[in-house]
């Protein structure tokens, strides 16, 4: 596939709902090429992209088994015409919250899926993105490359009954630090950030409020955040995330929070 005019490329996972859907909608601007990877294709996004005159691709991909997505992404990136790309960005947004219970009661399949979607898939997709775009750089491409991992405050603060999700987000932070060190050694390396987007009114918050308080001692905190109107809307959170992405100092620090 060849893009006819110079465009900014963004690859976004978890774009079918919540923060990911809000990010996708705000990224659909003229001069952008957007690729969304989610469990389900969103027909509304297709209509909105056509109305906005934006090139949108959507792939239905289960990131709990990311091997196919990784191979497909790398092939797709190699099919592009780098001189027609101004910049390339990967946003690893997809995540999964398993049952909110102590580790001993967490079903094994849910734990495995949470780690695969929340940590394994971002690492594999990041590797594919960096390999393919490094080939562009080696061929003389001078565009900007950015890797943005959507983390969470729970990657930096332990919470009972949340160990798989906390572990995935903590791993996301630390793998971002490692990749940033690697890219700093590369000529024209990618900039890397693992960003906590704040507390957002999504289905994940509903899961936390509906959890059994006998198994989730922090449940009341999430109930109070909702009752006091302290949750950020997905649209507000997406705007803050994309503003961070455009910062001239993106990549410093590597692990950041939009509330900083």
Buried (B, 14 or more C-beta within 10 A) or exposed (E): EEBEEEBBBBBBBBBBBBBBBBBBBEBBEEEBBBBBBBBEBBEEBEEBBEEBEBBBBBBEBBBBEBEEBBEBBBEBBEEBEBBBBBBBBBBBBBBBBBBBBEEEEBEEEBBBBBBBBBBBBBBBBBEBBBBBBBBBBEEEBEBEBBBBBBBBBBBBEEBBBBBBBBBBBBBBBBBBBEBBEEBEEEEBBBBBBBBBBBBBBBEBBEBBBEBEEEBBEBBEEBBEBBEEEEBBEBBBBBBBBBEBBEEEEBBEEBBBBBEE
